[in-house]
Amino acid sequence: MSSNITLSAGVRQNLLSLQNTAEMMATTQNRLATGKKVNSALDNPSNFFASQSLGDRAGDLNSLLDSIGQAVKTIEAANNGITSLTKLVQSAKSIAQQARSATSSAATYDALNVTGTLPTETIGSAIAGGANDLSPKAVNLSFTNLAETIGTTSGTAAFANDAAVAAALPGGGANDGTVQIRVTTSGVAQTFNVALSSAITTKAGLLAAFNSASDGNGHTLAGYGVTATYDAGNHLTFTANSADSDIQISAAGSGSTAATLTALGVSNAGVTANSTSLLDNVVANGGSLGSSNLILSVSGQTDKTVTFGNSGGQVSTIAELNTWINSNRGAATASIAGTTFSLGLAAGTGNAVGFNVTDVGVAKALGLDAATANYNYGTGARGGMGTALSKSFNSDLTLGELDTSLANGTNISITVDANDGNGAQTQTVGLAGTDNLNNVITKLKANATLGANLDISNQAGKLKLVAKTADVDFSIAAGSTTTALNMTAGSYNSTSLMDQLIVGGGALNDTMTVAANGGAAQTLTFGNGSGKISTIAEFTAAIGSLSGVTATVTGSAYTIGVAAGSSQTTMTIGGATNTLAAIGTSAQTKTGVKHEGTANSTRESLQKDFNDVLSQIDGLSKDASYNGINLLNGDDLKITFNERGTSTLTIMGVTYNASNLGLNKQNGTAFQDNTLVDQAIDSINTALTTLRTQASKFGSNLSTVQVRQDFTKVMVNTLQTGADSLVLADSNEEGANMLALQTRQQLSTTALSLANQANQAVLKLF
């Protein structure tokens, strides 16, 4: 059931106005309460949705600000970690530097050796052959001199006993008489008259009568040169005492009778028994008494002269000559025995014996004119004087003595090829017939080419030529001089190291390099020419000049070495493979083994401290995380800058433990070795550079993120302001509206009250 109340027009009008005012107040109150003038799409669809869109975006960006802020903190944590890591690494460097300053242990490194065997070189050489050598020989002369003869004569009467003597000289003076004996000694004649009578009755008495006979000048027959004896048949015999005495027996003396000679068995006509002395032989063969001379030359003394004659100081017999020679022979030995005249002189350089005679008589008498004397060297005679009246016999053989065709001079030709690019050089050296072996050697050496390339020597009397290096080849030309020196004509070639390398597959200008203890490689070049190696001698000199190594060559073995030292020893050999193989080595690198000395306790302690710091580096790098992300332990950080996720930044993480920073814990006695400590310091310097570089990167990334953070903050504010400008109410305006509406409401209430007063007047009627 419905009930309708009818209001008056005034009341209804006032009521409607009041309702409108109340509605407007409610709207204004809502705006004041919410601060917005658009609270729903009904208020202003365009502004509402536009504001909502802007507000939503601002909200999205605002939520991103939190993640950006967290990213900033993550980067800051990583940067703080790097800062701390840098301090730890610097601490490690300080520890390493302290260790480096501490006394290091006396560590040593082994010596190193590279050895090899050089191929055999051959040196061209030639030496005189044959059984005879040309060294100084003893001069042993032996000549056959003309024989001397001793005058002797014997009677025919035999005196077997004293009775025979008595019978030959009977009493009564039958055979008494004088026997005259004329004796010529040294050219002076003396006459001895021997008186015989029956008073001589014995054999002894008969001899005494002759031997004691006097010439009246104080000479006896026996003392002057003739001796009376009995021969084996008991015949009375008269014999000259020397080859210089002649005998003449006759009956020409005072009181002499032929009967006396007959009794003695001597011819009535007389007897002549002459001797033949050396002087006689000289004169008989063309010499002259008192003027024929012999000059004896013996090295080491002045010449000595003897004259053949009968005067004082002159020589007439072999015995006298023998005495003279032995008094004047100097260093020589001499003798004359029978028909052998001998003279000798010891071997020695420059020793010689010589004769100079004035005429052929002396040469003939002494046998010096023999074409061949008994003057031997080895197996051959060197000849006598022949027709020469003057000749020296040398202890040193001369070319003219070896071969008479060389007496007037000769030459010898030797060709040398030093393999130096100049080709073979033939050298002809002039020689004299008087040159002995040493003279020949001196002249050969004086030739510049021969002297430079050949060692020329007298080896036990044999000429010897030897190439000075294995590069030298030579040949000797055939000829009479070559033959006289007992040399064999032909080629005498050497084989050098370079020749052997080529045989082994090497080539000219191949190289070998040697580097020691980290030094620059030093190059040896094999070949011909200046500065290159072609012989073992040149190889020896070349490796001997290498710096930083020691080198020796013993026989065919060589060694290139590095001495033991307190720093790392190394040796590297390089070069052409075939050439290295040919000299018994190969390309290689050797490193000396280290032997530690007594450890330094300070360094040991610092090594432990160093390792502890590395452990702290590992721990710190793991602790540098923020919100579960550790940029120092390999995590990556992705930061989103817009609500659509199209603007991002990915910061790549790094793993910065000690190992990844190149810092390794030092084991054993590492810190005792300066080299290893230096390496650790180098690694630390590299790690510091890495940390600083990464810190710079993180700083750059942080700056970028902070810029984007500030941008987002501003953008959120801009969006929020824009959104608010669309929906927010003006509080001043709405407050004024509320005051106006309140006033209006009060007025509307008053008007409504006034309108209801008419109805109240009606009520009053009741």
ZIDAGI-V519335 format. One record per residue. N is the residue number from 1. SS is DSSP state (H for helix, E for strand, C for the rest). OMEGA is omega as a letter, one per 30 degrees, with the letter a starting at -180 (NA if undefined). NEAR is the number of other ideal C-beta (glycine too) atoms within 12 Angstrom. Layout:
[[N/SS/OMEGA/NEAR] [N/SS/OMEGA/NEAR]]
//
This chain:
[[1/C/a/3] [2/C/l/4] [3/C/a/5] [4/C/l/6] [5/C/a/10] [6/C/l/9] [7/C/l/17] [8/C/a/19] [9/H/a/12] [10/H/l/19] [11/H/a/24] [12/H/a/18] [13/H/a/18] [14/H/l/28] [15/H/l/23] [16/H/l/19] [17/H/l/24] [18/H/l/27] [19/H/l/19] [20/H/a/18] [21/H/l/28] [22/H/l/22] [23/H/a/18] [24/H/l/23] [25/H/l/27] [26/H/l/18] [27/H/a/25] [28/H/l/29] [29/H/l/22] [30/H/l/22] [31/H/l/29] [32/H/a/26] [33/H/a/17] [34/H/a/20] [35/C/a/18] [36/E/l/28] [37/C/l/28] [38/C/a/29] [39/C/l/23] [40/C/l/17] [41/H/a/15] [42/H/a/11] [43/H/l/22] [44/H/a/20] [45/H/a/15] [46/H/a/14] [47/H/a/27] [48/H/a/23] [49/H/l/20] [50/H/l/22] [51/H/l/31] [52/H/l/26] [53/H/l/20] [54/H/l/27] [55/H/l/29] [56/H/l/19] [57/H/l/25] [58/H/l/28] [59/H/l/20] [60/H/a/25] [61/H/a/32] [62/H/l/26] [63/H/l/19] [64/H/a/31] [65/H/l/31] [66/H/a/21] [67/H/l/30] [68/H/l/36] [69/H/l/24] [70/H/l/24] [71/H/l/37] [72/H/l/32] [73/H/l/27] [74/H/l/35] [75/H/l/40] [76/H/l/28] [77/H/l/33] [78/H/a/45] [79/H/l/32] [80/H/l/27] [81/H/l/38] [82/H/l/38] [83/H/a/24] [84/H/l/26] [85/H/l/45] [86/H/l/31] [87/H/l/21] [88/H/l/36] [89/H/l/40] [90/H/l/23] [91/H/l/26] [92/H/l/42] [93/H/l/33] [94/H/l/21] [95/H/a/34] [96/H/l/37] [97/H/l/24] [98/H/l/24] [99/H/a/39] [100/H/a/30] [101/H/l/18] [102/C/l/23] [103/C/a/18] [104/C/l/30] [105/C/a/29] [106/C/l/21] [107/C/l/32] [108/E/l/23] [109/E/a/27] [110/C/l/22] [111/C/a/25] [112/E/l/32] [113/E/l/26] [114/E/a/38] [115/E/l/25] [116/E/l/32] [117/E/a/23] [118/C/l/35] [119/C/a/30] [120/C/l/21] [121/C/l/30] [122/E/a/23] [123/C/l/29] [124/C/l/36] [125/E/l/29] [126/E/l/33] [127/E/a/26] [128/C/a/33] [129/C/l/20] [130/C/a/21] [131/C/a/13] [132/C/l/24] [133/C/a/27] [134/C/l/41] [135/C/l/26] [136/C/a/27] [137/C/l/32] [138/C/l/26] [139/E/a/41] [140/E/a/28] [141/E/l/45] [142/E/a/31] [143/E/l/39] [144/E/a/24] [145/C/l/37] [146/C/a/34] [147/C/l/24] [148/C/l/35] [149/E/a/26] [150/C/l/28] [151/C/l/35] [152/E/l/28] [153/E/a/33] [154/E/l/28] [155/E/a/34] [156/E/a/21] [157/E/a/29] [158/E/l/23] [159/C/a/35] [160/C/a/17] [161/C/a/17] [162/H/a/19] [163/H/l/15] [164/H/l/27] [165/H/a/33] [166/H/a/22] [167/H/a/21] [168/H/a/39] [169/C/a/36] [170/C/l/21] [171/H/l/14] [172/H/l/10] [173/H/a/18] [174/C/a/18] [175/C/a/30] [176/C/l/25] [177/E/a/32] [178/E/l/30] [179/E/a/49] [180/E/l/34] [181/E/l/50] [182/E/a/34] [183/E/l/42] [184/E/a/30] [185/E/a/32] [186/C/l/30] [187/C/a/24] [188/E/a/20] [189/E/l/22] [190/E/a/30] [191/E/l/30] [192/E/l/39] [193/E/a/28] [194/E/a/43] [195/E/l/26] [196/E/l/41] [197/C/a/28] [198/C/l/23] [199/C/l/18] [200/C/a/34] [201/C/a/24] [202/C/l/19] [203/H/a/28] [204/H/a/19] [205/H/l/23] [206/H/l/40] [207/H/a/28] [208/H/l/23] [209/H/l/34] [210/H/a/40] [211/H/a/29] [212/C/l/23] [213/C/a/35] [214/E/l/22] [215/C/a/27] [216/C/l/12] [217/C/l/13] [218/C/l/10] [219/C/l/23] [220/E/a/26] [221/H/a/37] [222/H/a/28] [223/H/a/21] [224/H/l/35] [225/C/a/39] [226/E/l/43] [227/E/l/30] [228/E/l/42] [229/E/l/29] [230/E/l/28] [231/C/a/20] [232/C/l/10] [233/C/l/17] [234/C/l/24] [235/E/l/26] [236/E/a/42] [237/E/l/35] [238/E/a/43] [239/E/l/31] [240/E/l/37] [241/C/l/29] [242/C/l/31] [243/C/a/35] [244/C/a/39] [245/E/l/41] [246/E/a/37] [247/E/l/42] [248/E/a/30] [249/E/l/44] [250/E/l/29] [251/C/a/31] [252/C/a/23] [253/C/l/26] [254/C/l/14] [255/C/a/19] [256/C/l/29] [257/C/l/28] [258/H/a/20] [259/H/a/24] [260/H/l/39] [261/H/a/34] [262/H/l/24] [263/H/a/34] [264/H/a/44] [265/C/a/29] [266/C/a/40] [267/C/l/21] [268/C/a/22] [269/C/a/14] [270/C/a/22] [271/E/l/31] [272/E/l/22] [273/E/a/30] [274/E/l/27] [275/C/l/35] [276/E/a/28] [277/C/l/42] [278/H/l/46] [279/H/l/43] [280/H/a/35] [281/H/l/34] [282/H/a/43] [283/H/a/28] [284/H/a/23] [285/C/l/27] [286/C/a/22] [287/C/a/34] [288/C/l/21] [289/C/l/27] [290/C/a/21] [291/C/l/22] [292/E/a/36] [293/E/l/30] [294/E/l/42] [295/E/a/25] [296/E/l/39] [297/E/l/31] [298/E/a/33] [299/C/l/28] [300/C/l/18] [301/C/l/19] [302/C/l/12] [303/C/l/23] [304/E/a/26] [305/E/l/23] [306/E/l/35] [307/E/a/30] [308/E/a/43] [309/C/a/30] [310/C/a/27] [311/C/a/16] [312/C/l/12] [313/C/l/17] [314/C/a/29] [315/E/l/41] [316/C/a/41] [317/C/l/37] [318/H/l/39] [319/H/l/24] [320/H/l/29] [321/H/l/37] [322/H/l/28] [323/H/a/19] [324/H/a/27] [325/H/a/33] [326/H/l/21] [327/H/a/18] [328/H/a/26] [329/C/a/31] [330/C/a/26] [331/C/a/24] [332/C/l/34] [333/E/a/22] [334/E/l/35] [335/E/l/24] [336/E/a/35] [337/E/a/17] [338/C/a/19] [339/C/a/20] [340/E/l/23] [341/E/a/36] [342/E/l/30] [343/E/a/41] [344/E/l/28] [345/E/a/35] [346/C/l/22] [347/C/l/24] [348/C/a/21] [349/C/l/22] [350/C/l/22] [351/C/l/31] [352/E/l/37] [353/E/a/43] [354/E/l/31] [355/E/l/40] [356/E/a/24] [357/E/a/37] [358/C/a/24] [359/C/a/27] [360/H/a/25] [361/H/l/30] [362/H/a/45] [363/H/a/38] [364/H/a/28] [365/H/a/41] [366/H/a/48] [367/C/a/35] [368/C/a/43] [369/C/l/30] [370/C/l/26] [371/C/l/19] [372/C/l/20] [373/C/l/33] [374/C/a/24] [375/C/a/34] [376/E/l/21] [377/E/a/30] [378/C/a/20] [379/C/a/10] [380/E/l/20] [381/E/a/20] [382/C/l/35] [383/C/l/29] [384/C/a/28] [385/C/a/32] [386/C/a/21] [387/C/a/16] [388/C/l/23] [389/C/l/26] [390/E/l/23] [391/E/l/34] [392/E/l/31] [393/E/a/41] [394/E/l/38] [395/C/l/38] [396/C/a/37] [397/C/l/45] [398/E/l/36] [399/H/a/37] [400/H/l/29] [401/H/l/33] [402/H/a/39] [403/C/a/27] [404/H/l/19] [405/H/a/17] [406/H/a/30] [407/C/a/22] [408/C/l/16] [409/C/a/21] [410/E/l/31] [411/E/l/26] [412/E/a/37] [413/E/l/27] [414/E/l/44] [415/E/a/29] [416/E/l/39] [417/E/a/30] [418/C/a/30] [419/C/l/32] [420/C/l/25] [421/C/a/16] [422/C/l/15] [423/C/a/13] [424/E/a/22] [425/E/l/26] [426/E/a/20] [427/E/l/31] [428/E/a/21] [429/E/l/34] [430/E/a/22] [431/E/l/37] [432/C/l/21] [433/C/a/27] [434/C/a/22] [435/C/l/35] [436/E/a/36] [437/H/a/40] [438/H/l/25] [439/H/l/29] [440/H/a/44] [441/H/l/33] [442/H/a/21] [443/H/l/29] [444/H/l/40] [445/H/a/26] [446/H/l/18] [447/C/a/28] [448/H/a/14] [449/H/l/28] [450/H/a/34] [451/H/a/21] [452/H/a/24] [453/H/a/36] [454/E/l/39] [455/E/a/26] [456/E/a/39] [457/E/l/24] [458/E/l/29] [459/E/l/22] [460/C/l/15] [461/C/l/30] [462/E/l/29] [463/E/a/46] [464/E/l/31] [465/E/a/43] [466/E/l/24] [467/E/a/36] [468/C/l/28] [469/C/a/36] [470/C/l/35] [471/C/a/37] [472/C/l/39] [473/E/l/35] [474/E/l/41] [475/E/a/29] [476/E/a/38] [477/C/l/23] [478/C/l/17] [479/C/a/24] [480/H/l/25] [481/H/l/38] [482/H/a/32] [483/H/a/23] [484/H/l/33] [485/C/a/44] [486/C/l/31] [487/C/l/36] [488/C/l/23] [489/C/l/23] [490/E/a/19] [491/E/l/22] [492/E/a/29] [493/C/l/25] [494/C/l/36] [495/E/a/27] [496/C/l/39] [497/H/a/46] [498/H/l/39] [499/H/a/29] [500/H/l/31] [501/H/l/42] [502/H/l/24] [503/H/a/18] [504/C/l/24] [505/C/l/17] [506/C/a/30] [507/C/l/20] [508/C/l/21] [509/C/l/23] [510/C/a/31] [511/E/l/28] [512/E/l/43] [513/E/l/29] [514/E/l/41] [515/E/a/30] [516/E/l/36] [517/C/l/28] [518/C/l/19] [519/C/a/18] [520/C/l/14] [521/C/l/24] [522/E/a/26] [523/E/l/23] [524/E/a/38] [525/E/l/28] [526/E/l/38] [527/C/l/32] [528/C/l/27] [529/C/a/19] [530/C/l/11] [531/C/a/16] [532/C/a/29] [533/E/l/39] [534/C/a/39] [535/C/l/36] [536/H/l/37] [537/H/l/25] [538/H/l/30] [539/H/l/39] [540/H/l/28] [541/H/a/20] [542/H/a/31] [543/H/l/36] [544/H/a/21] [545/C/l/19] [546/C/l/31] [547/C/l/18] [548/C/a/26] [549/C/l/34] [550/E/a/24] [551/E/l/31] [552/E/l/20] [553/E/l/28] [554/E/a/14] [555/C/l/13] [556/C/a/20] [557/E/l/22] [558/E/l/34] [559/E/l/27] [560/E/a/41] [561/E/l/28] [562/E/a/35] [563/C/l/22] [564/C/a/22] [565/E/a/24] [566/C/l/23] [567/C/a/24] [568/C/l/27] [569/C/l/33] [570/E/l/29] [571/E/l/39] [572/E/l/30] [573/E/l/39] [574/E/l/24] [575/E/a/34] [576/C/a/30] [577/H/a/22] [578/H/l/23] [579/H/l/39] [580/H/l/30] [581/H/a/24] [582/H/l/31] [583/C/l/40] [584/C/l/27] [585/C/a/32] [586/C/l/22] [587/C/a/23] [588/E/l/24] [589/E/l/22] [590/E/l/29] [591/E/a/20] [592/C/l/27] [593/C/a/16] [594/E/l/27] [595/E/a/20] [596/C/l/23] [597/C/l/19] [598/C/a/16] [599/C/l/24] [600/C/a/27] [601/H/l/17] [602/H/l/21] [603/H/l/37] [604/H/l/24] [605/H/l/18] [606/H/l/33] [607/H/l/35] [608/H/l/21] [609/H/l/25] [610/H/a/40] [611/H/l/28] [612/H/l/21] [613/H/l/34] [614/H/l/38] [615/H/l/21] [616/H/l/25] [617/H/l/40] [618/H/a/27] [619/H/a/21] [620/H/a/33] [621/H/l/40] [622/H/a/22] [623/H/a/21] [624/C/a/37] [625/C/l/23] [626/E/l/26] [627/C/l/20] [628/C/a/13] [629/E/l/28] [630/C/a/30] [631/C/l/42] [632/C/a/44] [633/E/l/29] [634/C/l/20] [635/C/l/28] [636/C/l/22] [637/E/l/37] [638/E/a/23] [639/E/l/35] [640/E/a/26] [641/C/l/30] [642/C/a/23] [643/C/l/23] [644/C/a/12] [645/C/a/14] [646/C/l/8] [647/C/a/21] [648/E/l/21] [649/E/l/28] [650/E/l/19] [651/E/a/31] [652/C/l/18] [653/C/l/31] [654/C/l/29] [655/E/a/26] [656/C/l/42] [657/C/a/31] [658/C/a/34] [659/C/a/17] [660/C/l/25] [661/C/l/36] [662/C/a/25] [663/C/a/39] [664/C/l/23] [665/C/a/24] [666/C/a/33] [667/C/l/16] [668/C/a/18] [669/C/a/26] [670/H/a/32] [671/H/l/43] [672/H/a/34] [673/C/a/33] [674/H/a/30] [675/H/l/23] [676/H/l/31] [677/H/l/34] [678/H/l/22] [679/H/l/22] [680/H/l/39] [681/H/l/31] [682/H/l/20] [683/H/l/30] [684/H/l/38] [685/H/l/23] [686/H/l/20] [687/H/l/36] [688/H/l/29] [689/H/l/19] [690/H/a/27] [691/H/a/39] [692/H/l/22] [693/H/a/19] [694/H/l/34] [695/H/l/31] [696/H/l/17] [697/H/l/23] [698/H/l/36] [699/H/l/22] [700/H/l/18] [701/H/l/31] [702/H/l/31] [703/H/l/19] [704/H/a/25] [705/H/l/38] [706/H/l/25] [707/H/l/19] [708/H/l/29] [709/H/l/30] [710/H/l/19] [711/H/a/21] [712/H/l/34] [713/H/l/23] [714/H/a/18] [715/H/l/28] [716/H/l/30] [717/H/l/19] [718/H/a/20] [719/H/a/28] [720/H/l/25] [721/H/l/18] [722/H/a/22] [723/H/a/28] [724/H/a/25] [725/H/l/20] [726/H/a/27] [727/H/a/32] [728/E/l/27] [729/C/l/30] [730/C/a/18] [731/H/l/18] [732/H/a/12] [733/H/a/16] [734/H/l/26] [735/H/l/18] [736/H/l/17] [737/H/a/27] [738/H/l/26] [739/H/l/18] [740/H/a/19] [741/H/l/28] [742/H/l/20] [743/H/a/16] [744/H/a/25] [745/H/l/28] [746/H/l/18] [747/H/a/18] [748/H/l/29] [749/H/l/21] [750/H/l/17] [751/H/l/23] [752/H/l/28] [753/H/l/19] [754/H/a/19] [755/H/a/25] [756/H/a/22] [757/H/l/18] [758/H/l/19] [759/H/l/20] [760/H/l/15] [761/H/l/12] [762/H/a/11] [763/H/l/10] [764/C/a/9] [765/C/a/8] [766/C/NA/7]]
//
